[in-house]
Amino acid sequence: MQVQIHDKKVASAVSSAEREGIVRAVLDEVRPNLKRDGGDCELIEIDGNKIIVKLTGACVLCKLASATLEGIQARLIERLGEFVRLIPSAGAAKVRH
């Protein structure tokens, strides 16, 4: 999947490629727990300090989805060393064949 990265002048010690790598690594770390419960989280776009993701599967209707997103956001802030906003993308999950 191609992810759009918009470079806004955000003070950061990491390049766009490193930033995307860190974001993907954090999502990969939490993915086994999400999949165990029938869900997943996909990276859609990185736009400055906004990281847009799409929750899929069981995560779409889960009452704890906001807590999951908060946990992922906290890990991203810790790893990137700067404040970022994790924004869930609206819309239904795509069906994969």
Protein Blocks (a to p, Z undefined) as FASTA:
>chain_A
ZZdddddddddfbdfklmmmmmmmmmmmmmmmmmmnopacddfbdghjaccdddehjllm
pcklmmmmmmmmmmmmmmnopacdddddeddddddZZ
